[in-house]
Amino acid sequence: MRKMSYSWSVSSERQSFEEAKLSVDRAVRMYNEARPHQALGGKTPMQVLISEHVNLLLGWKADWPQVAPQLSRRMNAQQKAKFARVNRKSS
């Protein structure tokens, strides 16, 4: 959970239980379905488990800074290129 809270935007603002649950659910989904994992060769856990799974970020490459701002800032050009290359088959 610590790694996820640094990688994805889990709001630290005061929230109702339902808002907090939605925020955490969204972060877990992005972590498993969109975030490329170095240990998995730049693929997401869902892409490893289900070969035809399409990464959520592929359709939004131009919007990465808005969709996943912290991840976008942390990925350098080489990492972004590798991610796009690894996921090209799925797009």
Secondary structure, DSSP 8 states (H G I E B T S, - for coil): -HHHHHHS----S---HHHHHHHHHHHHHHHHHTS-BGGGTTB-HHHHHSTT---TTGGGGGGHHHHSHHHHHH--HHHHHHHHHHHGGG-
